[in-house]
Amino acid sequence: MITDPAFYVAAIPAVVLLGLAKGGFAGIGMLALPLMALVVSPVQAAAITLPILLVQDAVSVWAYRRQWDGRNVAILSAGAVFGILAGYLLAAQVSDAVVRLAVGVISVAFAIQRLALGARAKVSGAPVAPGLFWGAVSGFTSFVAHAGGPPFQVYVMPQKMHRELFAGTGAVFFAIINTIKAPPYFALGQFTRENLTTAAVLFPLAIVSTWAGVVLVRRVSGERFYTIVYLLLIGVGGKLIYDGLVPFLRA
């Protein structure tokens, strides 16, 4: 287990952010890994985070067990399988910076467009072809750059679901993605005893913060919820753009 206090100074807020994201405030969880990467390597941070995410997935799926859209989950998951496989095979050839920059630009442009159009722009149902595409993008970016949230939001948010149905659909979808990602992480030898025991120490906080996110989502009105998520998406997208540009600016 990691005993350095500096690690927990970064890890505790990171786990809280992950929990709020799992509870329904999609997107802000992507800020967790950069926080933890300040004190441990990004690879170790990802290895510690994945078991925590799986525990949080269990909490959020249970909380929204009756409130998720099966059609959306099925379409997105089918695409995500191919995206994760591509990420596993191409991770060494694809620059994280380029992926983050692309996802960041898409996220900010999409959120600004949706905020400008407001309730006038709504997509009916869950179209198959776009769902397979954005599911694959979400699976790929989740595996390569831990940024699967924005592509999911680009596809689902225009459907203007009830806030709890949106949150539940995301909970189930990302539970599936994280479960699929676990074997490749294990194959890469990242689930060491130190990483797993460190994750286990953070499990109680992970559970409490996820449930807090669920409670907060249910207290926010539907229209305000979407405005909050769009604004969070702009913030997260801006962070991804920054992370993507830094390596090029330093070159």
PyRosetta script that sets phi, psi and omega in degrees:
from pyrosetta import init, pose_from_sequence

init()
pose = pose_from_sequence("MITDPAFYVAAIPAVVLLGLAKGGFAGIGMLALPLMALVVSPVQAAAITLPILLVQDAVSVWAYRRQWDGRNVAILSAGAVFGILAGYLLAAQVSDAVVRLAVGVISVAFAIQRLALGARAKVSGAPVAPGLFWGAVSGFTSFVAHAGGPPFQVYVMPQKMHRELFAGTGAVFFAIINTIKAPPYFALGQFTRENLTTAAVLFPLAIVSTWAGVVLVRRVSGERFYTIVYLLLIGVGGKLIYDGLVPFLRA")
pose.set_psi(1, 141.6)
pose.set_omega(1, 176.3)
pose.set_phi(2, -72.3)
pose.set_psi(2, 130.2)
pose.set_omega(2, -178.4)
pose.set_phi(3, -112.6)
pose.set_psi(3, -4.2)
pose.set_omega(3, -179.0)
pose.set_phi(4, -66.1)
pose.set_psi(4, 119.8)
pose.set_omega(4, -179.7)
pose.set_phi(5, -58.2)
pose.set_psi(5, -31.5)
pose.set_omega(5, -179.6)
pose.set_phi(6, -60.8)
pose.set_psi(6, -34.0)
pose.set_omega(6, 178.9)
pose.set_phi(7, -62.3)
pose.set_psi(7, -44.5)
pose.set_omega(7, -176.0)
pose.set_phi(8, -74.0)
pose.set_psi(8, -24.5)
pose.set_omega(8, 173.4)
pose.set_phi(9, -61.1)
pose.set_psi(9, -36.3)
pose.set_omega(9, 177.6)
pose.set_phi(10, -86.9)
pose.set_psi(10, -38.2)
pose.set_omega(10, -172.9)
pose.set_phi(11, -70.9)
pose.set_psi(11, -36.4)
pose.set_omega(11, -176.8)
pose.set_phi(12, -63.1)
pose.set_psi(12, -52.7)
pose.set_omega(12, 175.9)
pose.set_phi(13, -63.3)
pose.set_psi(13, -30.5)
pose.set_omega(13, 178.5)
pose.set_phi(14, -63.9)
pose.set_psi(14, -44.0)
pose.set_omega(14, -180.0)
pose.set_phi(15, -67.2)
pose.set_psi(15, -36.1)
pose.set_omega(15, 177.0)
pose.set_phi(16, -63.6)
pose.set_psi(16, -43.2)
pose.set_omega(16, 177.5)
pose.set_phi(17, -61.3)
pose.set_psi(17, -42.8)
pose.set_omega(17, 177.7)
pose.set_phi(18, -61.4)
pose.set_psi(18, -41.6)
pose.set_omega(18, -179.7)
pose.set_phi(19, -64.5)
pose.set_psi(19, -44.3)
pose.set_omega(19, 178.4)
pose.set_phi(20, -62.2)
pose.set_psi(20, -38.7)
pose.set_omega(20, 177.9)
pose.set_phi(21, -65.1)
pose.set_psi(21, -44.7)
pose.set_omega(21, 179.5)
pose.set_phi(22, -65.6)
pose.set_psi(22, -29.7)
pose.set_omega(22, 178.2)
pose.set_phi(23, -71.5)
pose.set_psi(23, -17.0)
pose.set_omega(23, 176.6)
pose.set_phi(24, 143.0)
pose.set_psi(24, -15.6)
pose.set_omega(24, 179.2)
pose.set_phi(25, -88.0)
pose.set_psi(25, 73.8)
pose.set_omega(25, -170.8)
pose.set_phi(26, -59.0)
pose.set_psi(26, 142.6)
pose.set_omega(26, 173.1)
pose.set_phi(27, 108.3)
pose.set_psi(27, -43.5)
pose.set_omega(27, -173.4)
pose.set_phi(28, -67.4)
pose.set_psi(28, -17.2)
pose.set_omega(28, 178.6)
pose.set_phi(29, -63.6)
pose.set_psi(29, -21.3)
pose.set_omega(29, -179.7)
pose.set_phi(30, -69.6)
pose.set_psi(30, -14.9)
pose.set_omega(30, 177.4)
pose.set_phi(31, -79.1)
pose.set_psi(31, -12.5)
pose.set_omega(31, -174.8)
pose.set_phi(32, -69.1)
pose.set_psi(32, -46.5)
pose.set_omega(32, -176.0)
pose.set_phi(33, -63.3)
pose.set_psi(33, -44.2)
pose.set_omega(33, 175.9)
pose.set_phi(34, -59.4)
pose.set_psi(34, -34.8)
pose.set_omega(34, 177.4)
pose.set_phi(35, -61.9)
pose.set_psi(35, -49.4)
pose.set_omega(35, -178.4)
pose.set_phi(36, -68.1)
pose.set_psi(36, -30.3)
pose.set_omega(36, -179.3)
pose.set_phi(37, -70.9)
pose.set_psi(37, -7.7)
pose.set_omega(37, 174.6)
pose.set_phi(38, -71.8)
pose.set_psi(38, -23.5)
pose.set_omega(38, -174.0)
pose.set_phi(39, -120.0)
pose.set_psi(39, -16.9)
pose.set_omega(39, 173.8)
pose.set_phi(40, -136.3)
pose.set_psi(40, 169.5)
pose.set_omega(40, -179.9)
pose.set_phi(41, -65.3)
pose.set_psi(41, 151.0)
pose.set_omega(41, 178.4)
pose.set_phi(42, -56.5)
pose.set_psi(42, -36.8)
pose.set_omega(42, -180.0)
pose.set_phi(43, -65.5)
pose.set_psi(43, -45.5)
pose.set_omega(43, 178.4)
pose.set_phi(44, -66.1)
pose.set_psi(44, -38.6)
pose.set_omega(44, 177.9)
pose.set_phi(45, -60.1)
pose.set_psi(45, -41.9)
pose.set_omega(45, 178.8)
pose.set_phi(46, -65.9)
pose.set_psi(46, -39.2)
pose.set_omega(46, -179.8)
pose.set_phi(47, -67.2)
pose.set_psi(47, -36.7)
pose.set_omega(47, 177.4)
pose.set_phi(48, -72.1)
pose.set_psi(48, -36.5)
pose.set_omega(48, -175.2)
pose.set_phi(49, -70.2)
pose.set_psi(49, -37.5)
pose.set_omega(49, -173.5)
pose.set_phi(50, -59.9)
pose.set_psi(50, -46.8)
pose.set_omega(50, 176.0)
pose.set_phi(51, -60.7)
pose.set_psi(51, -35.3)
pose.set_omega(51, 176.7)
pose.set_phi(52, -63.9)
pose.set_psi(52, -42.8)
pose.set_omega(52, 178.4)
pose.set_phi(53, -61.7)
pose.set_psi(53, -39.3)
pose.set_omega(53, -179.7)
pose.set_phi(54, -64.8)
pose.set_psi(54, -38.8)
pose.set_omega(54, 176.2)
pose.set_phi(55, -65.9)
pose.set_psi(55, -44.4)
pose.set_omega(55, 179.1)
pose.set_phi(56, -65.3)
pose.set_psi(56, -34.9)
pose.set_omega(56, 175.5)
pose.set_phi(57, -59.1)
pose.set_psi(57, -43.0)
pose.set_omega(57, -179.3)
pose.set_phi(58, -61.4)
pose.set_psi(58, -41.2)
pose.set_omega(58, 179.7)
pose.set_phi(59, -66.8)
pose.set_psi(59, -48.0)
pose.set_omega(59, -176.3)
pose.set_phi(60, -68.9)
pose.set_psi(60, -37.5)
pose.set_omega(60, 177.8)
pose.set_phi(61, -64.9)
pose.set_psi(61, -41.3)
pose.set_omega(61, 177.1)
pose.set_phi(62, -63.6)
pose.set_psi(62, -42.3)
pose.set_omega(62, -178.2)
pose.set_phi(63, -64.2)
pose.set_psi(63, -35.0)
pose.set_omega(63, -177.5)
pose.set_phi(64, -109.5)
pose.set_psi(64, 24.8)
pose.set_omega(64, -172.1)
pose.set_phi(65, -58.8)
pose.set_psi(65, -23.8)
pose.set_omega(65, 179.7)
pose.set_phi(66, -107.5)
pose.set_psi(66, 7.3)
pose.set_omega(66, -173.3)
pose.set_phi(67, -134.4)
pose.set_psi(67, 69.0)
pose.set_omega(67, 175.0)
pose.set_phi(68, -150.1)
pose.set_psi(68, 153.9)
pose.set_omega(68, -174.5)
pose.set_phi(69, -97.7)
pose.set_psi(69, 111.1)
pose.set_omega(69, -175.6)
pose.set_phi(70, -64.5)
pose.set_psi(70, -36.9)
pose.set_omega(70, -179.5)
pose.set_phi(71, -64.2)
pose.set_psi(71, -47.2)
pose.set_omega(71, 178.3)
pose.set_phi(72, -60.0)
pose.set_psi(72, -45.4)
pose.set_omega(72, -178.5)
pose.set_phi(73, -62.8)
pose.set_psi(73, -42.4)
pose.set_omega(73, -178.5)
pose.set_phi(74, -64.1)
pose.set_psi(74, -45.7)
pose.set_omega(74, -178.4)
pose.set_phi(75, -66.6)
pose.set_psi(75, -48.6)
pose.set_omega(75, -178.6)
pose.set_phi(76, -63.9)
pose.set_psi(76, -41.1)
pose.set_omega(76, -178.2)
pose.set_phi(77, -65.9)
pose.set_psi(77, -38.1)
pose.set_omega(77, 178.1)
pose.set_phi(78, -60.5)
pose.set_psi(78, -42.8)
pose.set_omega(78, 177.1)
pose.set_phi(79, -69.1)
pose.set_psi(79, -37.3)
pose.set_omega(79, -176.8)
pose.set_phi(80, -63.1)
pose.set_psi(80, -33.6)
pose.set_omega(80, 179.4)
pose.set_phi(81, -57.8)
pose.set_psi(81, -45.2)
pose.set_omega(81, 179.7)
pose.set_phi(82, -69.4)
pose.set_psi(82, -36.9)
pose.set_omega(82, 178.8)
pose.set_phi(83, -64.7)
pose.set_psi(83, -42.4)
pose.set_omega(83, 179.2)
pose.set_phi(84, -66.2)
pose.set_psi(84, -41.8)
pose.set_omega(84, 177.6)
pose.set_phi(85, -61.2)
pose.set_psi(85, -43.6)
pose.set_omega(85, 178.1)
pose.set_phi(86, -63.5)
pose.set_psi(86, -39.8)
pose.set_omega(86, 178.3)
pose.set_phi(87, -63.0)
pose.set_psi(87, -40.8)
pose.set_omega(87, -179.7)
pose.set_phi(88, -65.7)
pose.set_psi(88, -39.1)
pose.set_omega(88, -176.8)
pose.set_phi(89, -80.7)
pose.set_psi(89, -28.9)
pose.set_omega(89, -172.2)
pose.set_phi(90, -111.1)
pose.set_psi(90, 4.0)
pose.set_omega(90, -174.6)
pose.set_phi(91, -54.5)
pose.set_psi(91, -37.8)
pose.set_omega(91, -177.2)
pose.set_phi(92, -73.9)
pose.set_psi(92, -22.4)
pose.set_omega(92, -177.0)
pose.set_phi(93, -95.9)
pose.set_psi(93, -14.1)
pose.set_omega(93, -175.1)
pose.set_phi(94, -106.8)
pose.set_psi(94, 129.9)
pose.set_omega(94, 179.0)
pose.set_phi(95, -76.1)
pose.set_psi(95, 126.9)
pose.set_omega(95, 175.6)
pose.set_phi(96, -56.7)
pose.set_psi(96, -37.8)
pose.set_omega(96, -176.9)
pose.set_phi(97, -62.3)
pose.set_psi(97, -42.9)
pose.set_omega(97, -179.6)
pose.set_phi(98, -65.7)
pose.set_psi(98, -42.8)
pose.set_omega(98, 179.3)
pose.set_phi(99, -62.2)
pose.set_psi(99, -46.0)
pose.set_omega(99, -179.8)
pose.set_phi(100, -62.6)
pose.set_psi(100, -41.6)
pose.set_omega(100, -179.7)
pose.set_phi(101, -63.0)
pose.set_psi(101, -45.5)
pose.set_omega(101, -179.3)
pose.set_phi(102, -63.8)
pose.set_psi(102, -46.1)
pose.set_omega(102, -179.8)
pose.set_phi(103, -64.9)
pose.set_psi(103, -38.5)
pose.set_omega(103, 179.1)
pose.set_phi(104, -62.4)
pose.set_psi(104, -45.9)
pose.set_omega(104, -180.0)
pose.set_phi(105, -63.1)
pose.set_psi(105, -45.1)
pose.set_omega(105, 178.6)
pose.set_phi(106, -60.3)
pose.set_psi(106, -43.7)
pose.set_omega(106, -177.1)
pose.set_phi(107, -62.7)
pose.set_psi(107, -49.1)
pose.set_omega(107, -177.6)
pose.set_phi(108, -65.8)
pose.set_psi(108, -44.6)
pose.set_omega(108, -179.5)
pose.set_phi(109, -62.6)
pose.set_psi(109, -43.6)
pose.set_omega(109, -179.3)
pose.set_phi(110, -64.0)
pose.set_psi(110, -47.7)
pose.set_omega(110, -176.7)
pose.set_phi(111, -64.3)
pose.set_psi(111, -42.3)
pose.set_omega(111, 179.1)
pose.set_phi(112, -64.0)
pose.set_psi(112, -41.7)
pose.set_omega(112, 178.3)
pose.set_phi(113, -61.7)
pose.set_psi(113, -45.2)
pose.set_omega(113, -178.3)
pose.set_phi(114, -66.8)
pose.set_psi(114, -39.3)
pose.set_omega(114, 178.0)
pose.set_phi(115, -64.3)
pose.set_psi(115, -36.3)
pose.set_omega(115, 179.9)
pose.set_phi(116, -70.3)
pose.set_psi(116, -39.6)
pose.set_omega(116, -178.4)
pose.set_phi(117, -79.7)
pose.set_psi(117, -32.4)
pose.set_omega(117, 178.9)
pose.set_phi(118, 63.6)
pose.set_psi(118, -145.5)
pose.set_omega(118, -173.1)
pose.set_phi(119, -70.4)
pose.set_psi(119, -11.9)
pose.set_omega(119, -178.5)
pose.set_phi(120, -67.6)
pose.set_psi(120, -27.3)
pose.set_omega(120, -176.3)
pose.set_phi(121, -98.9)
pose.set_psi(121, 110.2)
pose.set_omega(121, -179.1)
pose.set_phi(122, -142.7)
pose.set_psi(122, 136.8)
pose.set_omega(122, 177.6)
pose.set_phi(123, -101.6)
pose.set_psi(123, 131.4)
pose.set_omega(123, 179.4)
pose.set_phi(124, -88.7)
pose.set_psi(124, 132.9)
pose.set_omega(124, 176.6)
pose.set_phi(125, 72.6)
pose.set_psi(125, -165.7)
pose.set_omega(125, -178.8)
pose.set_phi(126, -126.1)
pose.set_psi(126, 91.4)
pose.set_omega(126, -178.6)
pose.set_phi(127, -61.6)
pose.set_psi(127, 139.2)
pose.set_omega(127, -170.5)
pose.set_phi(128, -70.6)
pose.set_psi(128, -54.8)
pose.set_omega(128, -173.9)
pose.set_phi(129, -59.1)
pose.set_psi(129, -50.0)
pose.set_omega(129, 176.5)
pose.set_phi(130, -61.7)
pose.set_psi(130, -34.5)
pose.set_omega(130, 179.8)
pose.set_phi(131, -65.6)
pose.set_psi(131, -41.1)
pose.set_omega(131, 177.2)
pose.set_phi(132, -64.8)
pose.set_psi(132, -40.8)
pose.set_omega(132, 180.0)
pose.set_phi(133, -63.5)
pose.set_psi(133, -53.8)
pose.set_omega(133, -176.8)
pose.set_phi(134, -69.5)
pose.set_psi(134, -28.3)
pose.set_omega(134, 173.9)
pose.set_phi(135, -64.8)
pose.set_psi(135, -42.9)
pose.set_omega(135, 178.2)
pose.set_phi(136, -64.9)
pose.set_psi(136, -42.4)
pose.set_omega(136, 178.4)
pose.set_phi(137, -62.6)
pose.set_psi(137, -41.8)
pose.set_omega(137, -179.9)
pose.set_phi(138, -64.1)
pose.set_psi(138, -43.3)
pose.set_omega(138, 178.1)
pose.set_phi(139, -64.0)
pose.set_psi(139, -41.7)
pose.set_omega(139, -179.3)
pose.set_phi(140, -66.5)
pose.set_psi(140, -50.4)
pose.set_omega(140, -177.0)
pose.set_phi(141, -69.2)
pose.set_psi(141, -28.0)
pose.set_omega(141, 176.4)
pose.set_phi(142, -66.5)
pose.set_psi(142, -41.3)
pose.set_omega(142, -178.0)
pose.set_phi(143, -75.1)
pose.set_psi(143, -42.1)
pose.set_omega(143, -173.1)
pose.set_phi(144, -82.8)
pose.set_psi(144, -42.7)
pose.set_omega(144, -171.3)
pose.set_phi(145, -129.9)
pose.set_psi(145, 11.6)
pose.set_omega(145, 178.8)
pose.set_phi(146, 53.0)
pose.set_psi(146, 41.7)
pose.set_omega(146, -177.0)
pose.set_phi(147, -132.4)
pose.set_psi(147, 53.7)
pose.set_omega(147, -178.0)
pose.set_phi(148, -83.1)
pose.set_psi(148, -14.6)
pose.set_omega(148, -175.2)
pose.set_phi(149, -65.8)
pose.set_psi(149, -51.8)
pose.set_omega(149, -177.2)
pose.set_phi(150, -56.2)
pose.set_psi(150, -44.9)
pose.set_omega(150, 177.9)
pose.set_phi(151, -60.7)
pose.set_psi(151, -37.9)
pose.set_omega(151, 175.8)
pose.set_phi(152, -59.7)
pose.set_psi(152, -45.0)
pose.set_omega(152, -178.2)
pose.set_phi(153, -66.7)
pose.set_psi(153, -38.3)
pose.set_omega(153, 178.8)
pose.set_phi(154, -57.4)
pose.set_psi(154, -37.7)
pose.set_omega(154, -178.0)
pose.set_phi(155, -82.2)
pose.set_psi(155, -43.4)
pose.set_omega(155, -169.9)
pose.set_phi(156, -87.7)
pose.set_psi(156, -37.4)
pose.set_omega(156, -172.8)
pose.set_phi(157, -61.5)
pose.set_psi(157, -35.4)
pose.set_omega(157, 176.7)
pose.set_phi(158, -62.2)
pose.set_psi(158, -16.3)
pose.set_omega(158, 179.0)
pose.set_phi(159, -75.0)
pose.set_psi(159, -11.5)
pose.set_omega(159, 176.3)
pose.set_phi(160, 52.1)
pose.set_psi(160, 49.5)
pose.set_omega(160, 175.7)
pose.set_phi(161, -66.4)
pose.set_psi(161, 161.3)
pose.set_omega(161, 168.2)
pose.set_phi(162, -59.3)
pose.set_psi(162, 144.3)
pose.set_omega(162, -173.2)
pose.set_phi(163, -54.3)
pose.set_psi(163, -38.8)
pose.set_omega(163, -178.3)
pose.set_phi(164, -73.7)
pose.set_psi(164, -33.6)
pose.set_omega(164, 176.4)
pose.set_phi(165, -67.6)
pose.set_psi(165, -40.4)
pose.set_omega(165, 175.8)
pose.set_phi(166, -60.8)
pose.set_psi(166, -48.7)
pose.set_omega(166, -178.6)
pose.set_phi(167, -63.5)
pose.set_psi(167, -41.7)
pose.set_omega(167, -179.6)
pose.set_phi(168, -66.8)
pose.set_psi(168, -39.1)
pose.set_omega(168, 177.5)
pose.set_phi(169, -62.5)
pose.set_psi(169, -42.8)
pose.set_omega(169, 177.0)
pose.set_phi(170, -65.1)
pose.set_psi(170, -39.0)
pose.set_omega(170, -179.3)
pose.set_phi(171, -61.1)
pose.set_psi(171, -46.7)
pose.set_omega(171, -178.5)
pose.set_phi(172, -68.8)
pose.set_psi(172, -43.6)
pose.set_omega(172, -178.7)
pose.set_phi(173, -60.7)
pose.set_psi(173, -47.0)
pose.set_omega(173, -177.4)
pose.set_phi(174, -76.0)
pose.set_psi(174, -22.6)
pose.set_omega(174, 171.4)
pose.set_phi(175, -63.9)
pose.set_psi(175, -40.4)
pose.set_omega(175, 177.9)
pose.set_phi(176, -66.0)
pose.set_psi(176, -46.8)
pose.set_omega(176, -179.8)
pose.set_phi(177, -58.7)
pose.set_psi(177, -47.7)
pose.set_omega(177, -177.1)
pose.set_phi(178, -67.3)
pose.set_psi(178, -33.5)
pose.set_omega(178, 176.4)
pose.set_phi(179, -65.5)
pose.set_psi(179, -41.6)
pose.set_omega(179, 178.6)
pose.set_phi(180, -66.5)
pose.set_psi(180, -34.7)
pose.set_omega(180, -178.6)
pose.set_phi(181, -71.9)
pose.set_psi(181, -22.6)
pose.set_omega(181, -173.6)
pose.set_phi(182, -60.5)
pose.set_psi(182, -47.8)
pose.set_omega(182, -179.5)
pose.set_phi(183, -58.8)
pose.set_psi(183, -43.8)
pose.set_omega(183, 177.0)
pose.set_phi(184, -61.4)
pose.set_psi(184, -38.2)
pose.set_omega(184, 177.4)
pose.set_phi(185, -63.7)
pose.set_psi(185, -40.4)
pose.set_omega(185, 177.8)
pose.set_phi(186, -63.5)
pose.set_psi(186, -42.1)
pose.set_omega(186, -179.9)
pose.set_phi(187, -63.9)
pose.set_psi(187, -29.7)
pose.set_omega(187, 178.9)
pose.set_phi(188, -80.7)
pose.set_psi(188, 0.3)
pose.set_omega(188, 176.0)
pose.set_phi(189, 74.5)
pose.set_psi(189, 25.5)
pose.set_omega(189, -175.8)
pose.set_phi(190, -89.5)
pose.set_psi(190, -14.3)
pose.set_omega(190, -179.3)
pose.set_phi(191, -88.7)
pose.set_psi(191, 67.0)
pose.set_omega(191, 178.5)
pose.set_phi(192, -78.4)
pose.set_psi(192, 167.1)
pose.set_omega(192, 179.1)
pose.set_phi(193, -61.5)
pose.set_psi(193, -40.9)
pose.set_omega(193, -179.7)
pose.set_phi(194, -62.3)
pose.set_psi(194, -44.8)
pose.set_omega(194, -178.5)
pose.set_phi(195, -66.3)
pose.set_psi(195, -42.1)
pose.set_omega(195, -177.8)
pose.set_phi(196, -69.2)
pose.set_psi(196, -40.3)
pose.set_omega(196, 179.4)
pose.set_phi(197, -69.4)
pose.set_psi(197, -34.6)
pose.set_omega(197, 176.1)
pose.set_phi(198, -64.5)
pose.set_psi(198, -44.3)
pose.set_omega(198, 177.5)
pose.set_phi(199, -60.8)
pose.set_psi(199, -41.0)
pose.set_omega(199, -177.8)
pose.set_phi(200, -62.5)
pose.set_psi(200, -36.6)
pose.set_omega(200, 178.4)
pose.set_phi(201, -61.9)
pose.set_psi(201, -31.6)
pose.set_omega(201, -177.0)
pose.set_phi(202, -89.9)
pose.set_psi(202, -4.2)
pose.set_omega(202, -178.0)
pose.set_phi(203, -56.9)
pose.set_psi(203, -46.4)
pose.set_omega(203, -178.7)
pose.set_phi(204, -58.1)
pose.set_psi(204, -43.6)
pose.set_omega(204, 178.1)
pose.set_phi(205, -64.4)
pose.set_psi(205, -37.1)
pose.set_omega(205, 179.4)
pose.set_phi(206, -61.6)
pose.set_psi(206, -42.5)
pose.set_omega(206, -178.8)
pose.set_phi(207, -67.6)
pose.set_psi(207, -47.4)
pose.set_omega(207, -178.2)
pose.set_phi(208, -62.6)
pose.set_psi(208, -44.1)
pose.set_omega(208, -177.2)
pose.set_phi(209, -68.2)
pose.set_psi(209, -35.0)
pose.set_omega(209, 177.4)
pose.set_phi(210, -65.8)
pose.set_psi(210, -44.7)
pose.set_omega(210, 179.2)
pose.set_phi(211, -64.7)
pose.set_psi(211, -35.5)
pose.set_omega(211, 176.5)
pose.set_phi(212, -61.8)
pose.set_psi(212, -40.4)
pose.set_omega(212, 177.2)
pose.set_phi(213, -62.2)
pose.set_psi(213, -41.9)
pose.set_omega(213, 178.4)
pose.set_phi(214, -60.6)
pose.set_psi(214, -46.6)
pose.set_omega(214, -179.1)
pose.set_phi(215, -62.9)
pose.set_psi(215, -43.8)
pose.set_omega(215, -179.3)
pose.set_phi(216, -64.3)
pose.set_psi(216, -41.0)
pose.set_omega(216, 179.0)
pose.set_phi(217, -58.8)
pose.set_psi(217, -41.5)
pose.set_omega(217, -176.9)
pose.set_phi(218, -72.8)
pose.set_psi(218, -11.3)
pose.set_omega(218, 179.3)
pose.set_phi(219, -98.5)
pose.set_psi(219, -5.0)
pose.set_omega(219, -178.1)
pose.set_phi(220, -101.2)
pose.set_psi(220, 136.4)
pose.set_omega(220, 178.8)
pose.set_phi(221, -64.4)
pose.set_psi(221, 156.1)
pose.set_omega(221, -175.5)
pose.set_phi(222, -58.8)
pose.set_psi(222, -47.8)
pose.set_omega(222, -178.3)
pose.set_phi(223, -66.1)
pose.set_psi(223, -41.9)
pose.set_omega(223, 179.4)
pose.set_phi(224, -66.1)
pose.set_psi(224, -36.8)
pose.set_omega(224, 178.9)
pose.set_phi(225, -57.8)
pose.set_psi(225, -48.5)
pose.set_omega(225, -178.9)
pose.set_phi(226, -65.0)
pose.set_psi(226, -38.1)
pose.set_omega(226, 177.4)
pose.set_phi(227, -62.3)
pose.set_psi(227, -43.6)
pose.set_omega(227, 178.6)
pose.set_phi(228, -60.7)
pose.set_psi(228, -45.0)
pose.set_omega(228, -177.1)
pose.set_phi(229, -66.5)
pose.set_psi(229, -39.5)
pose.set_omega(229, 177.2)
pose.set_phi(230, -62.4)
pose.set_psi(230, -42.9)
pose.set_omega(230, 179.2)
pose.set_phi(231, -64.9)
pose.set_psi(231, -40.0)
pose.set_omega(231, 175.8)
pose.set_phi(232, -62.3)
pose.set_psi(232, -38.2)
pose.set_omega(232, -179.5)
pose.set_phi(233, -64.6)
pose.set_psi(233, -38.8)
pose.set_omega(233, 176.5)
pose.set_phi(234, -63.3)
pose.set_psi(234, -44.0)
pose.set_omega(234, 179.2)
pose.set_phi(235, -62.8)
pose.set_psi(235, -45.9)
pose.set_omega(235, 179.5)
pose.set_phi(236, -66.9)
pose.set_psi(236, -41.1)
pose.set_omega(236, 177.7)
pose.set_phi(237, -60.9)
pose.set_psi(237, -40.5)
pose.set_omega(237, 176.8)
pose.set_phi(238, -62.0)
pose.set_psi(238, -40.4)
pose.set_omega(238, 178.1)
pose.set_phi(239, -64.1)
pose.set_psi(239, -40.5)
pose.set_omega(239, 178.9)
pose.set_phi(240, -65.6)
pose.set_psi(240, -40.1)
pose.set_omega(240, 177.2)
pose.set_phi(241, -61.2)
pose.set_psi(241, -44.5)
pose.set_omega(241, 178.2)
pose.set_phi(242, -59.9)
pose.set_psi(242, -49.1)
pose.set_omega(242, -179.5)
pose.set_phi(243, -61.3)
pose.set_psi(243, -35.3)
pose.set_omega(243, -179.5)
pose.set_phi(244, -73.1)
pose.set_psi(244, -30.7)
pose.set_omega(244, -177.8)
pose.set_phi(245, -83.3)
pose.set_psi(245, -28.4)
pose.set_omega(245, -174.2)
pose.set_phi(246, -52.7)
pose.set_psi(246, -49.6)
pose.set_omega(246, -179.2)
pose.set_phi(247, -59.7)
pose.set_psi(247, -33.8)
pose.set_omega(247, -179.5)
pose.set_phi(248, -75.0)
pose.set_psi(248, -35.3)
pose.set_omega(248, 179.2)
pose.set_phi(249, -69.2)
pose.set_psi(249, -29.6)
pose.set_omega(249, 179.9)
pose.set_phi(250, -81.9)
pose.set_psi(250, -16.2)
pose.set_omega(250, -176.1)
pose.set_phi(251, -69.6)
pose.dump_pdb("model.pdb")
